[in-house]
């Protein structure tokens, strides 16, 4: 099982430009300096976790729901070079227990095919989820907001006290606790295709992640020179540097 599961989850920093080692090294330095993994635009201590819904986009395209989240992959380090094709050769890792205590959850992968649009699977299933969520919003949430419905925050696990409280709770449940973790992918693509996401084994935290050096399992770099530079600037990580292994043929 050790070759299949990992005790540490990895956050690689180069999803915008996986081949730009200089930019990714700078991002890694910033993360280690701040001791925080952040989502775009995040100001720790000020930014609120949120979800943005784009009604003109499709859930099956993966861009209808945009949430404030940071992402981690459950991939053994010896297989990480394959993942680095899309996300660069710089990053850091945390023990799975540390991330679980911080609220990390695996995403819900939904496979799609070109021939599944007339079934209640894949693309049609995602379209149906979108239709139900949109209808719930238009029939219940928008009218409640229009009449300035009075709903209150509740303690987790307690039952909502009123109809408006219930609608607000279901709205959060559907969007922030469920759809924010749905990740569609085309199952007909090869596993090495950039849009074949199932092989990422992604977990998400709908927030930023603060850490201390002792929370970090490893710091991933591309070369020994990069590792030496990190150790020179951040000596607490001197025993945690991993040079990303070359991808196997």
VEXNUTOR-514626 format. One line per 2 residues: number of its first residue (from 0); for each residue x, y, z of N, C-alpha, C, O. Coordinates in Angstrom, 3 decimals. Layout:
NUM> X,Y,Z,X,Y,Z,X,Y,Z,X,Y,Z; ...
//
This chain:
0> 0.817,-1.205,0.000,0.000,0.000,0.000,0.853,1.258,0.000,0.380,2.323,-0.399; 2.123,1.152,0.448,2.950,2.346,0.524,3.177,2.975,-0.844,3.387,4.184,-0.942
2> 3.137,2.165,-1.903,3.348,2.711,-3.244,2.083,3.342,-3.802,2.112,3.981,-4.854; 0.969,3.162,-3.094,-0.309,3.649,-3.599,-0.815,4.855,-2.824,-1.362,5.790,-3.410
4> -0.632,4.835,-1.497,-1.097,5.919,-0.637,0.083,6.719,-0.116,1.205,6.218,-0.037; -0.181,7.960,0.236,0.863,8.824,0.777,0.437,9.348,2.137,-0.732,9.671,2.348
6> 1.387,9.431,3.058,1.107,10.038,4.355,1.222,11.558,4.304,0.861,12.247,5.258; 1.717,12.067,3.202,1.843,13.514,3.051,1.190,13.953,1.751,1.231,13.251,0.741
8> 0.594,15.115,1.804,-0.065,15.693,0.633,0.759,16.881,0.157,1.316,17.624,0.966; 0.832,17.055,-1.150,1.726,18.048,-1.738,0.954,19.228,-2.331,-0.104,19.064,-2.940
10> 1.508,20.399,-2.137,0.999,21.624,-2.760,2.105,22.153,-3.654,3.081,22.722,-3.166; 1.960,21.969,-4.957,2.913,22.517,-5.920,2.425,23.888,-6.373,1.220,24.110,-6.491
12> 3.348,24.801,-6.625,2.987,26.228,-6.704,2.906,26.770,-8.123,2.649,27.961,-8.294; 3.118,25.940,-9.161,3.263,26.496,-10.504,2.109,26.257,-11.445,2.324,26.051,-12.639
14> 0.875,26.278,-10.936,-0.249,25.955,-11.824,-0.435,26.991,-12.930,-0.979,26.666,-13.986; -0.001,28.217,-12.712,-0.124,29.226,-13.783,0.965,29.071,-14.832,0.736,29.333,-16.013
16> 2.145,28.649,-14.407,3.283,28.567,-15.326,4.230,27.472,-14.836,5.251,27.770,-14.217; 3.902,26.211,-15.108,4.693,25.098,-14.566,6.148,25.084,-14.991,6.993,24.549,-14.274
18> 6.458,25.662,-16.147,7.833,25.633,-16.628,8.675,26.810,-16.213,9.862,26.852,-16.535; 8.105,27.774,-15.507,8.838,28.970,-15.110,9.446,28.752,-13.727,8.852,29.115,-12.711
20> 10.634,28.158,-13.702,11.257,27.820,-12.430,11.540,29.047,-11.581,11.396,28.993,-10.360; 11.936,30.147,-12.197,12.260,31.355,-11.424,11.021,31.890,-10.713,11.081,32.242,-9.535
22> 9.900,31.951,-11.427,8.658,32.443,-10.830,8.177,31.492,-9.735,7.706,31.943,-8.691; 8.289,30.190,-9.961,7.812,29.223,-8.983,8.701,29.187,-7.745,8.214,28.977,-6.634
24> 9.984,29.387,-7.933,10.886,29.503,-6.788,10.518,30.733,-5.955,10.534,30.678,-4.725; 10.191,31.828,-6.616,9.796,33.049,-5.899,8.506,32.828,-5.119,8.369,33.307,-3.993
26> 7.549,32.097,-5.721,6.296,31.795,-5.020,6.552,30.934,-3.797,5.983,31.177,-2.733; 7.401,29.934,-3.939,7.738,29.071,-2.803,8.388,29.878,-1.689,8.053,29.705,-0.517
28> 9.308,30.749,-2.046,9.944,31.606,-1.028,8.890,32.430,-0.288,8.943,32.554,0.936; 7.936,32.991,-1.027,6.905,33.822,-0.404,6.060,32.997,0.564,5.723,33.472,1.648
30> 5.717,31.769,0.184,4.926,30.908,1.058,5.692,30.597,2.341,5.131,30.673,3.435; 6.970,30.248,2.210,7.777,29.926,3.394,7.989,31.161,4.268,8.014,31.061,5.495
32> 8.137,32.295,3.651,8.320,33.527,4.418,7.048,33.900,5.188,7.112,34.289,6.354; 5.896,33.777,4.525,4.609,34.099,5.167,4.112,32.993,6.085,3.250,33.222,6.933
34> 4.657,31.793,5.915,4.163,30.609,6.620,2.653,30.469,6.404,1.877,30.285,7.342; 2.273,30.564,5.130,0.859,30.518,4.787,0.695,30.128,3.319,1.328,30.715,2.442
36> -0.152,29.141,3.057,-0.574,28.812,1.695,-1.875,29.562,1.449,-2.848,29.383,2.183; -1.894,30.401,0.418,-3.027,31.296,0.197,-3.660,31.047,-1.168,-3.004,30.561,-2.090
38> -4.932,31.383,-1.283,-5.607,31.405,-2.572,-5.438,32.797,-3.178,-5.112,33.732,-2.447; -5.647,32.973,-4.481,-5.443,34.274,-5.120,-6.261,35.381,-4.460,-7.456,35.223,-4.213
40> -5.606,36.493,-4.180,-6.274,37.645,-3.586,-6.470,37.557,-2.093,-7.073,38.449,-1.497; -5.973,36.501,-1.473,-6.200,36.288,-0.041,-5.329,37.208,0.808,-4.134,37.359,0.552
42> -5.938,37.821,1.819,-5.220,38.562,2.851,-5.543,37.874,4.174,-6.615,38.102,4.735; -4.642,37.039,4.684,-4.943,36.292,5.911,-5.369,37.209,7.058,-4.767,38.254,7.302
44> -6.412,36.788,7.743,-6.938,37.580,8.842,-7.982,38.587,8.421,-8.706,39.123,9.259; -8.067,38.856,7.108,-9.045,39.818,6.603,-10.004,39.186,5.598,-11.212,39.413,5.661
46> -9.472,38.403,4.685,-10.318,37.801,3.651,-11.256,36.762,4.262,-10.877,36.000,5.151; -12.495,36.755,3.759,-13.486,35.788,4.202,-13.603,34.661,3.180,-13.537,34.892,1.973
48> -13.778,33.444,3.678,-14.028,32.351,2.752,-15.350,32.609,2.027,-16.313,33.087,2.626; -15.384,32.292,0.748,-16.575,32.615,-0.039,-16.673,31.688,-1.238,-15.745,30.947,-1.562
50> -17.824,31.754,-1.882,-18.059,31.006,-3.109,-18.688,31.954,-4.119,-19.605,32.706,-3.787; -18.196,31.915,-5.346,-18.746,32.731,-6.428,-19.373,31.804,-7.461,-18.743,30.852,-7.922
52> -20.613,32.092,-7.817,-21.332,31.279,-8.795,-21.515,32.096,-10.060,-22.055,33.201,-10.020; -21.069,31.557,-11.175,-21.211,32.215,-12.468,-22.343,31.521,-13.226,-22.122,30.452,-13.794
54> -23.546,32.096,-13.251,-24.705,31.402,-13.825,-24.595,31.166,-15.324,-25.284,30.294,-15.854; -23.745,31.920,-16.025,-23.605,31.735,-17.469,-22.539,30.705,-17.826,-22.285,30.449,-19.003
56> -21.920,30.118,-16.813,-20.951,29.054,-17.049,-21.562,27.713,-16.657,-22.630,27.654,-16.048; -20.862,26.638,-17.018,-21.415,25.308,-16.772,-20.603,24.571,-15.708,-19.375,24.647,-15.670
58> -21.321,23.861,-14.851,-20.658,23.032,-13.851,-19.808,21.970,-14.527,-18.742,21.619,-14.020; -20.257,21.456,-15.654,-19.510,20.416,-16.369,-18.219,20.940,-16.987,-17.351,20.153,-17.365
60> -18.085,22.258,-17.093,-16.839,22.850,-17.595,-15.851,23.129,-16.467,-14.693,23.461,-16.718; -16.306,22.997,-15.243,-15.424,23.176,-14.098,-15.208,24.598,-13.666,-14.367,24.857,-12.806
62> -15.960,25.555,-14.252,-15.711,26.960,-13.914,-16.971,27.707,-13.474,-16.949,28.933,-13.367; -18.070,26.988,-13.217,-19.277,27.661,-12.743,-19.133,28.084,-11.289,-19.611,29.148,-10.895
64> -18.476,27.253,-10.494,-18.273,27.497,-9.074,-16.807,27.868,-8.854,-15.910,27.101,-9.203; -16.571,29.035,-8.279,-15.213,29.443,-7.904,-15.217,29.707,-6.412,-15.926,30.594,-5.935
66> -14.434,28.948,-5.679,-14.410,29.087,-4.232,-13.029,29.484,-3.750,-12.028,29.247,-4.427; -12.984,30.089,-2.575,-11.717,30.410,-1.949,-11.144,29.111,-1.382,-11.635,28.607,-0.371
68> -10.120,28.571,-2.020,-9.597,27.298,-1.542,-8.120,27.168,-1.861,-7.590,27.836,-2.748; -7.470,26.288,-1.110,-6.113,25.863,-1.413,-6.150,24.359,-1.646,-6.974,23.659,-1.057
70> -5.261,23.858,-2.504,-5.376,22.493,-3.010,-4.107,21.683,-2.730,-2.998,22.216,-2.692; -4.309,20.386,-2.537,-3.222,19.483,-2.167,-3.467,18.143,-2.870,-4.616,17.748,-3.069
72> -2.403,17.452,-3.240,-2.572,16.189,-3.950,-2.035,15.028,-3.124,-0.979,15.124,-2.499; -2.778,13.938,-3.136,-2.424,12.712,-2.427,-1.675,11.810,-3.396,-2.243,10.880,-3.968
74> -0.385,12.103,-3.570,0.449,11.368,-4.516,1.783,11.050,-3.841,2.423,11.965,-3.323; 2.226,9.799,-3.824,3.535,9.482,-3.254,4.644,10.279,-3.935,4.584,10.527,-5.139
76> 5.652,10.677,-3.169,6.687,11.567,-3.693,7.393,10.961,-4.902,7.822,11.691,-5.796; 7.517,9.632,-4.939,8.205,9.011,-6.074,7.415,9.121,-7.370,7.966,8.895,-8.448
78> 6.136,9.461,-7.284,5.316,9.652,-8.482,4.986,11.113,-8.744,4.178,11.421,-9.620; 5.601,12.004,-7.996,5.215,13.414,-8.054,5.659,14.105,-9.339,5.036,15.083,-9.751
80> 6.713,13.624,-9.976,7.203,14.269,-11.198,6.137,14.293,-12.286,6.068,15.239,-13.071; 5.304,13.249,-12.334,4.198,13.215,-13.303,3.246,14.391,-13.062,2.810,15.051,-14.005
82> 2.932,14.642,-11.794,2.041,15.748,-11.419,2.691,17.096,-11.720,1.999,18.068,-12.023; 4.017,17.154,-11.637,4.734,18.418,-11.828,4.670,18.923,-13.264,4.967,20.091,-13.517
84> 4.289,18.069,-14.202,4.115,18.552,-15.579,3.154,19.739,-15.635,3.360,20.685,-16.395; 2.102,19.671,-14.818,1.076,20.717,-14.846,1.277,21.772,-13.776,0.776,22.888,-13.912
86> 2.005,21.440,-12.704,2.030,22.338,-11.548,3.435,22.747,-11.114,3.600,23.369,-10.064; 4.443,22.407,-11.906,5.783,22.878,-11.616,6.526,22.018,-10.614,5.950,21.134,-9.979
88> 7.813,22.292,-10.482,8.712,21.453,-9.688,9.092,22.106,-8.364,10.182,21.876,-7.840; 8.189,22.919,-7.828,8.434,23.576,-6.545,7.180,23.486,-5.689,6.066,23.617,-6.197
90> 7.356,23.265,-4.404,6.199,23.200,-3.518,6.596,22.730,-2.139,7.768,22.772,-1.765; 5.611,22.284,-1.390,5.845,21.777,-0.039,4.749,20.773,0.301,3.719,20.698,-0.369
92> 4.996,20.009,1.352,4.029,18.972,1.718,3.737,19.031,3.209,4.527,19.535,4.006; 2.559,18.489,3.557,2.102,18.420,4.944,1.556,17.018,5.201,1.075,16.347,4.288
94> 1.638,16.591,6.451,1.067,15.293,6.804,-0.446,15.346,6.619,-1.077,16.375,6.860; -1.011,14.240,6.195,-2.453,14.195,5.929,-3.254,14.549,7.184,-4.298,15.193,7.075
96> -2.791,14.145,8.376,-3.533,14.451,9.596,-3.569,15.953,9.872,-4.585,16.483,10.320; -2.468,16.629,9.604,-2.428,18.085,9.775,-3.450,18.753,8.864,-4.159,19.666,9.290
98> -3.530,18.307,7.619,-4.465,18.902,6.672,-5.910,18.543,7.009,-6.800,19.382,6.870; -6.151,17.324,7.443,-7.513,16.933,7.819,-8.003,17.768,8.989,-9.156,18.197,9.008
100> -7.132,18.001,9.968,-7.513,18.842,11.104,-7.748,20.289,10.678,-8.468,21.029,11.349; -7.138,20.690,9.559,-7.354,22.039,9.019,-8.585,22.115,8.130,-8.908,23.182,7.608
102> -9.285,20.976,7.949,-10.519,20.975,7.173,-10.410,20.420,5.771,-11.353,20.557,4.991; -9.299,19.799,5.419,-9.136,19.280,4.055,-10.077,18.111,3.787,-10.305,17.259,4.646
104> -10.620,18.098,2.562,-11.487,17.014,2.097,-11.144,16.679,0.658,-10.755,17.566,-0.102; -11.282,15.403,0.262,-11.060,15.069,-1.142,-12.184,15.615,-2.012,-13.332,15.706,-1.577
106> -11.846,15.973,-3.232,-12.867,16.449,-4.159,-13.721,15.267,-4.618,-13.361,14.107,-4.415; -14.851,15.583,-5.236,-15.762,14.567,-5.765,-15.583,14.550,-7.284,-16.089,15.428,-7.982
108> -14.873,13.564,-7.781,-14.631,13.486,-9.213,-15.862,12.934,-9.929,-16.441,11.929,-9.515; -16.247,13.607,-11.008,-17.364,13.143,-11.828,-16.843,12.928,-13.252,-16.549,13.902,-13.944
110> -16.723,11.679,-13.702,-16.225,11.420,-15.055,-17.279,11.740,-16.109,-18.471,11.505,-15.908; -16.823,12.275,-17.225,-17.705,12.586,-18.355,-17.168,11.905,-19.606,-15.979,11.603,-19.713
112> -18.088,11.669,-20.561,-17.729,11.120,-21.867,-18.488,11.893,-22.942,-19.467,12.585,-22.661; -18.014,11.758,-24.172,-18.693,12.434,-25.280,-20.073,11.852,-25.553,-20.917,12.509,-26.162
114> -20.307,10.600,-25.098,-21.565,9.928,-25.410,-22.479,9.787,-24.194,-23.328,8.896,-24.176; -22.331,10.641,-23.177,-23.137,10.483,-21.965,-24.203,11.566,-21.790,-24.789,11.690,-20.715
116> -24.453,12.338,-22.825,-25.337,13.500,-22.666,-26.826,13.123,-22.625,-27.659,13.955,-22.267; -27.162,11.896,-22.984,-28.570,11.483,-22.954,-28.848,10.515,-21.815,-29.908,9.889,-21.778
118> -27.904,10.386,-20.884,-28.071,9.512,-19.730,-28.111,10.379,-18.473,-27.938,11.595,-18.556; -28.336,9.769,-17.318,-28.248,10.513,-16.068,-26.906,10.201,-15.419,-26.821,9.872,-14.236
120> -25.878,10.313,-16.222,-24.507,10.141,-15.765,-23.658,11.249,-16.360,-24.082,11.932,-17.292; -22.474,11.425,-15.829,-21.506,12.313,-16.428,-22.018,13.706,-16.682,-22.460,14.393,-15.761
122> -21.959,14.128,-17.938,-22.334,15.487,-18.313,-23.774,15.798,-17.939,-24.059,16.867,-17.399; -24.680,14.876,-18.220,-26.085,15.110,-17.890,-26.289,15.218,-16.384,-27.089,16.032,-15.924
124> -25.579,14.409,-15.621,-25.687,14.488,-14.166,-25.231,15.853,-13.668,-25.893,16.448,-12.818; -24.122,16.355,-14.176,-23.627,17.674,-13.786,-24.598,18.776,-14.203,-24.840,19.718,-13.449
126> -25.152,18.651,-15.408,-26.141,19.633,-15.852,-27.384,19.610,-14.964,-27.988,20.651,-14.707; -27.763,18.414,-14.495,-28.915,18.303,-13.615,-28.621,18.930,-12.250,-29.475,19.617,-11.689
128> -27.429,18.701,-11.717,-27.026,19.367,-10.468,-27.126,20.883,-10.614,-27.627,21.580,-9.732; -26.634,21.377,-11.754,-26.653,22.816,-11.987,-28.086,23.335,-12.062,-28.398,24.389,-11.506
130> -28.952,22.602,-12.744,-30.342,23.030,-12.878,-31.048,23.078,-11.526,-31.795,24.015,-11.243; -30.811,22.072,-10.696,-31.445,22.041,-9.376,-30.945,23.190,-8.513,-31.733,23.851,-7.836
132> -29.637,23.430,-8.534,-29.069,24.515,-7.731,-29.595,25.870,-8.210,-29.937,26.725,-7.393; -29.661,26.067,-9.527,-30.163,27.334,-10.062,-31.633,27.536,-9.708,-32.042,28.647,-9.369
134> -32.425,26.476,-9.785,-33.847,26.582,-9.456,-34.052,26.867,-7.971,-34.911,27.668,-7.603; -33.272,26.219,-7.127,-33.354,26.482,-5.690,-33.053,27.952,-5.396,-33.730,28.588,-4.588
136> -32.036,28.473,-6.058,-31.695,29.887,-5.860,-32.821,30.804,-6.312,-33.201,31.727,-5.592; -33.359,30.549,-7.512,-34.361,31.467,-8.072,-35.695,31.388,-7.334,-36.389,32.396,-7.205
138> -36.059,30.207,-6.852,-37.366,30.039,-6.201,-37.357,30.365,-4.706,-38.382,30.749,-4.144; -36.199,30.209,-4.071,-36.181,30.359,-2.616,-35.196,31.424,-2.117,-35.560,32.275,-1.306
140> -33.956,31.376,-2.601,-32.935,32.264,-2.038,-33.120,33.699,-2.513,-33.065,34.626,-1.704; -33.337,33.899,-3.807,-33.510,35.266,-4.306,-34.751,35.944,-3.728,-34.654,37.107,-3.335
142> -35.915,35.286,-3.651,-37.066,35.917,-2.990,-36.807,36.221,-1.513,-37.248,37.253,-1.007; -36.098,35.335,-0.823,-35.786,35.586,0.582,-34.923,36.834,0.732,-35.147,37.650,1.626
144> -33.935,36.975,-0.149,-33.084,38.159,-0.091,-33.861,39.415,-0.472,-33.636,40.488,0.089; -34.775,39.276,-1.427,-35.551,40.440,-1.867,-36.441,40.984,-0.760,-36.651,42.193,-0.660
146> -36.957,40.100,0.060,-37.797,40.563,1.160,-36.988,40.788,2.441,-37.545,40.972,3.524; -35.644,40.768,2.288,-34.742,40.967,3.433,-35.039,39.940,4.519,-35.203,40.281,5.690
148> -35.104,38.687,4.109,-35.409,37.621,5.061,-34.473,37.630,6.258,-33.273,37.868,6.122; -35.018,37.378,7.393,-34.270,37.437,8.638,-33.810,36.037,9.030,-34.545,35.297,9.683
150> -32.594,35.678,8.630,-32.062,34.392,9.037,-30.811,34.613,9.876,-30.079,35.586,9.688; -30.587,33.712,10.783,-29.526,33.884,11.763,-28.467,32.799,11.620,-28.744,31.700,11.138
152> -27.254,33.124,12.044,-26.208,32.114,12.093,-26.561,31.104,13.174,-27.205,31.435,14.169; -26.131,29.879,12.962,-26.442,28.827,13.909,-25.176,28.089,14.283,-24.178,28.147,13.565
154> -25.216,27.407,15.388,-24.113,26.560,15.812,-24.130,25.279,14.994,-25.193,24.714,14.739; -22.964,24.825,14.585,-22.865,23.606,13.790,-23.541,22.445,14.521,-23.385,22.277,15.731
156> -24.283,21.660,13.769,-25.052,20.470,14.175,-26.404,20.813,14.802,-27.192,19.904,15.063; -26.697,22.084,15.050,-28.020,22.427,15.568,-28.991,22.590,14.410,-28.581,22.972,13.314
158> -30.258,22.311,14.628,-31.260,22.438,13.582,-31.585,23.907,13.331,-31.686,24.688,14.277; -31.748,24.288,12.067,-32.184,25.659,11.779,-33.523,25.940,12.454,-34.400,25.078,12.501
160> -33.668,27.155,12.975,-34.841,27.460,13.805,-36.063,27.857,12.991,-37.190,27.602,13.416; -35.869,28.476,11.830,-36.990,28.993,11.048,-36.872,28.527,9.601,-35.881,27.910,9.212
162> -37.913,28.837,8.803,-37.874,28.501,7.382,-36.719,29.199,6.696,-35.993,28.570,5.927; -36.527,30.496,6.955,-35.425,31.217,6.329,-34.078,30.683,6.779,-33.147,30.593,5.979
164> -33.965,30.329,8.051,-32.723,29.724,8.536,-32.436,28.427,7.791,-31.290,28.139,7.448; -33.482,27.652,7.545,-33.327,26.375,6.845,-32.888,26.591,5.404,-31.981,25.912,4.924
166> -33.519,27.522,4.716,-33.146,27.815,3.333,-31.700,28.289,3.238,-30.957,27.871,2.349; -31.307,29.167,4.162,-29.931,29.665,4.159,-28.942,28.529,4.407,-27.882,28.481,3.783
168> -29.287,27.609,5.322,-28.398,26.497,5.633,-28.271,25.540,4.447,-27.175,25.066,4.146; -29.378,25.259,3.779,-29.337,24.375,2.609,-28.546,25.028,1.473,-27.811,24.351,0.754
170> -28.697,26.325,1.320,-27.944,27.050,0.297,-26.441,26.900,0.514,-25.700,26.636,-0.433; -25.991,27.065,1.753,-24.575,26.891,2.083,-24.154,25.440,1.862,-23.081,25.173,1.323
172> -25.007,24.508,2.281,-24.696,23.087,2.132,-24.491,22.713,0.665,-23.515,22.048,0.319; -25.413,23.144,-0.193,-25.331,22.793,-1.609,-24.123,23.426,-2.291,-23.395,22.762,-3.029
174> -23.919,24.714,-2.036,-22.853,25.412,-2.741,-21.490,25.212,-2.130,-20.568,24.745,-2.799; -21.349,25.562,-0.855,-20.036,25.629,-0.217,-19.550,24.269,0.259,-18.346,24.011,0.267
176> -20.482,23.387,0.660,-20.078,22.090,1.203,-20.122,20.964,0.180,-19.543,19.901,0.405; -20.811,21.188,-0.957,-20.947,20.120,-1.945,-20.396,20.520,-3.309,-19.395,19.962,-3.756
178> -21.044,21.488,-3.981,-20.632,21.827,-5.343,-19.208,22.380,-5.401,-18.525,22.227,-6.413; -18.761,23.015,-4.331,-17.391,23.549,-4.312,-16.346,22.434,-4.367,-15.174,22.697,-4.638
180> -16.758,21.201,-4.115,-15.836,20.062,-4.138,-16.051,19.160,-5.358,-15.364,18.149,-5.506; -16.982,19.509,-6.216,-17.218,18.715,-7.419,-16.196,19.079,-8.490,-16.005,20.257,-8.795
182> -15.547,18.083,-9.053,-14.545,18.324,-10.101,-14.799,17.391,-11.279,-14.522,16.196,-11.181; -15.319,17.907,-12.389,-15.548,17.072,-13.568,-14.253,16.823,-14.336,-13.321,17.625,-14.286
184> -14.213,15.704,-15.042,-13.063,15.450,-15.913,-13.494,14.536,-17.046,-14.408,13.726,-16.895; -12.836,14.673,-18.163,-13.123,13.863,-19.342,-12.391,12.534,-19.200,-11.165,12.480,-19.299
186> -13.144,11.462,-18.967,-12.538,10.159,-18.721,-11.980,9.522,-19.984,-11.301,8.498,-19.907; -12.253,10.110,-21.148,-11.734,9.558,-22.396,-10.337,10.076,-22.731,-9.709,9.611,-23.683
188> -9.852,11.042,-21.947,-8.511,11.555,-22.170,-7.469,10.612,-21.584,-7.757,9.852,-20.660; -6.271,10.667,-22.122,-5.172,9.893,-21.554,-4.796,10.469,-20.185,-4.948,11.670,-19.964
190> -4.310,9.633,-19.266,-3.942,10.135,-17.941,-2.891,11.232,-17.946,-2.802,12.000,-16.988; -2.084,11.323,-19.014,-1.067,12.373,-19.060,-1.575,13.650,-19.742,-0.805,14.588,-19.948
192> -2.860,13.689,-20.090,-3.422,14.899,-20.691,-3.608,15.962,-19.614,-3.979,15.625,-18.490; -3.357,17.253,-19.924,-3.487,18.310,-18.916,-4.860,18.413,-18.282,-4.976,18.903,-17.159
194> -5.915,17.962,-18.973,-7.273,18.073,-18.446,-7.813,16.747,-17.891,-9.009,16.613,-17.630; -6.924,15.783,-17.717,-7.323,14.539,-17.054,-7.019,14.706,-15.566,-5.877,14.537,-15.139
196> -8.040,15.038,-14.784,-7.802,15.474,-13.404,-7.848,14.354,-12.368,-7.374,14.538,-11.247; -8.402,13.215,-12.715,-8.585,12.167,-11.704,-7.264,11.728,-11.088,-7.206,11.384,-9.908
198> -6.200,11.740,-11.896,-4.900,11.286,-11.404,-4.286,12.244,-10.388,-3.278,11.909,-9.766; -4.869,13.426,-10.207,-4.328,14.386,-9.237,-4.667,14.013,-7.795,-3.944,14.402,-6.877
200> -5.753,13.265,-7.576,-6.172,12.873,-6.229,-6.185,14.096,-5.315,-5.515,14.150,-4.284; -6.974,15.066,-5.742,-6.961,16.384,-5.096,-7.790,16.424,-3.808,-8.868,15.836,-3.724
202> -7.262,17.128,-2.819,-7.973,17.513,-1.605,-8.021,19.034,-1.554,-7.122,19.702,-2.064; -9.071,19.585,-0.940,-9.211,21.040,-0.854,-9.489,21.487,0.575,-10.115,20.778,1.363
204> -9.009,22.670,0.878,-9.400,23.408,2.075,-10.025,24.708,1.581,-9.388,25.450,0.834; -11.257,24.995,1.984,-11.911,26.225,1.508,-11.449,27.408,2.356,-12.259,28.144,2.919
206> -10.150,27.571,2.432,-9.554,28.626,3.236,-8.062,28.651,2.925,-7.554,27.800,2.195; -7.368,29.634,3.486,-5.913,29.604,3.450,-5.416,28.665,4.546,-6.192,28.236,5.400
208> -4.117,28.346,4.519,-3.544,27.417,5.496,-2.318,28.040,6.143,-1.305,28.261,5.479; -2.406,28.319,7.413,-1.236,28.767,8.179,-0.461,27.549,8.683,-1.049,26.514,8.994
210> 0.862,27.684,8.760,1.684,26.584,9.236,2.949,27.120,9.898,3.296,28.292,9.752; 3.613,26.259,10.610,4.936,26.546,11.149,5.919,25.606,10.467,5.494,24.621,9.863
212> 7.213,25.876,10.542,8.171,24.953,9.908,8.027,23.512,10.364,8.263,22.594,9.579; 7.642,23.291,11.622,7.497,21.915,12.108,6.317,21.198,11.462,6.268,19.968,11.472
214> 5.362,21.947,10.899,4.212,21.334,10.225,4.559,20.834,8.827,3.829,20.018,8.264; 5.647,21.307,8.272,6.017,20.975,6.899,6.783,19.653,6.879,7.752,19.474,7.616
216> 6.341,18.742,6.034,7.036,17.469,5.883,8.254,17.624,4.978,9.361,17.235,5.349; 8.046,18.194,3.790,9.141,18.378,2.839,8.957,19.670,2.058,7.844,20.172,1.905
218> 10.065,20.193,1.570,10.063,21.326,0.644,10.607,20.809,-0.684,11.710,20.266,-0.745; 9.831,20.980,-1.737,10.163,20.418,-3.044,10.817,21.485,-3.913,10.288,22.587,-4.062
220> 11.976,21.147,-4.486,12.672,22.061,-5.385,13.146,21.289,-6.612,13.112,20.058,-6.646; 13.585,22.035,-7.609,13.954,21.418,-8.875,15.409,20.966,-8.921,15.724,19.950,-9.541
222> 16.298,21.715,-8.267,17.731,21.406,-8.336,18.373,21.522,-6.962,17.793,22.088,-6.035; 19.572,20.979,-6.846,20.321,21.089,-5.597,20.650,22.548,-5.285,20.687,22.946,-4.121
224> 20.885,23.333,-6.320,21.167,24.753,-6.108,19.960,25.466,-5.516,20.109,26.318,-4.640; 18.765,25.121,-5.989,17.546,25.691,-5.412,17.424,25.280,-3.943,17.063,26.095,-3.095
226> 17.725,24.024,-3.650,17.645,23.555,-2.272,18.604,24.305,-1.371,18.248,24.682,-0.255; 19.829,24.526,-1.855,20.813,25.265,-1.063,20.349,26.690,-0.816,20.560,27.231,0.269
228> 19.722,27.302,-1.808,19.220,28.666,-1.647,18.106,28.735,-0.612,18.051,29.676,0.180; 17.218,27.743,-0.614,16.143,27.705,0.378,16.715,27.526,1.780,16.294,28.212,2.711
230> 17.668,26.613,1.939,18.265,26.367,3.247,18.998,27.598,3.752,18.950,27.907,4.942; 19.678,28.304,2.851,20.386,29.516,3.249,19.432,30.578,3.783,19.757,31.301,4.725
232> 18.247,30.665,3.173,17.267,31.673,3.572,16.357,31.179,4.694,15.922,31.960,5.540; 16.076,29.886,4.694,15.152,29.305,5.677,15.808,28.061,6.299,15.466,26.939,5.926
234> 16.733,28.242,7.229,17.493,27.100,7.768,16.629,26.067,8.486,17.059,24.926,8.651; 15.420,26.436,8.917,14.554,25.461,9.584,14.190,24.291,8.677,13.758,23.241,9.154
236> 14.366,24.471,7.368,13.971,23.424,6.418,15.170,22.634,5.898,15.060,21.927,4.896; 16.303,22.751,6.570,17.535,22.148,6.045,17.444,20.628,5.902,18.078,20.047,5.021
238> 16.663,19.990,6.760,16.554,18.528,6.690,15.332,18.078,5.897,15.021,16.887,5.856; 14.642,19.022,5.272,13.366,18.693,4.628,13.374,18.904,3.111,12.336,18.772,2.464
240> 14.520,19.225,2.552,14.601,19.506,1.119,14.538,18.203,0.324,15.237,17.237,0.629; 13.696,18.198,-0.690,13.615,17.070,-1.620,13.802,17.607,-3.034,13.067,18.494,-3.469
242> 14.773,17.075,-3.740,14.938,17.397,-5.158,13.945,16.522,-5.909,13.976,15.296,-5.802; 13.067,17.161,-6.667,11.994,16.405,-7.318,12.596,15.365,-8.260,13.343,15.723,-9.170
244> 12.287,14.098,-8.062,12.879,13.071,-8.905,12.414,13.189,-10.344,11.294,13.620,-10.617; 13.288,12.799,-11.257,12.929,12.831,-12.669,11.813,11.845,-12.927,11.738,10.792,-12.293
246> 10.935,12.196,-13.873,9.809,11.323,-14.199,10.291,10.059,-14.882,11.131,10.106,-15.781; 9.759,8.941,-14.454,10.133,7.660,-15.050,9.582,7.548,-16.460,8.525,8.103,-16.760
248> 10.271,6.854,-17.303,9.801,6.610,-18.678,8.663,5.609,-18.668,8.130,5.270,-19.725
//
